[in-house]
Amino acid sequence: MPGTAPSLSLSDARYPIGRWQRPAPVDSATLSHALETLGELPQTLRTAVGDLDDDLLDTPYREGGWTVRQVVHHVADSHSNMYLRIRLALTEDAPTIRPYDEKAWAALHDAETAPVEWSLELVEALHARLLMLLRSLMPAQWARTYVHPENGVLRLDEVASMYAWHSRHHVAHITSLRTRRGW
């Protein structure tokens, strides 16, 4: 997710809210906003897909992109990985985490066909635990890190910021598609 990229327009369907920008440093307002966004994700995601039937859920959010269904399942997959990575960082010294192939996961049968409700329920339960954990952290714990083989060392406060962006990013994939299609 982090990294340099060509300049993008906010009309770019791949990045409807722009790319994540690594905050340096993460201040209390940024962290507070990140926690608020993470807490809101289960409802904003549910609202974004709430009245879509299977045909609409199987519509790609952009040409060559994932379907709405795959986006919802990706959020559950990605945020499950994030939660586990945070727990590793809190219990081990700067662990190197294992990345996963998001595109390959999105192409698996369950990501292409399972009801979105399963992932909506997973995100709801996962974020309840995630927020309970994150809100309990002491300032020194936010500075704990993990090492991503592709993205380098990430502090937990940066991870919270990144996944708050990730939450808004994928909800915007769905809501911008709905706006473009008049759904």
Secondary structure, 3 states (H helix, E strand, C coil): CCCCCCCCCCCCCCCCCCCCCCCCCCCHHHHHHHHHHHHHHHHHHHHHHCCCCHHHHCCECCCCCCEHHHHHHHHHHHHHHHHHHHHHHHHCCCCECCCCCHHHHHCCHHHHHCCHHHHHHHHHHHHHHHHHHHHCCCHHHHCCEEEECCCEEEEHHHHHHHHHHHHHHHHHHHHHHHHHHCC
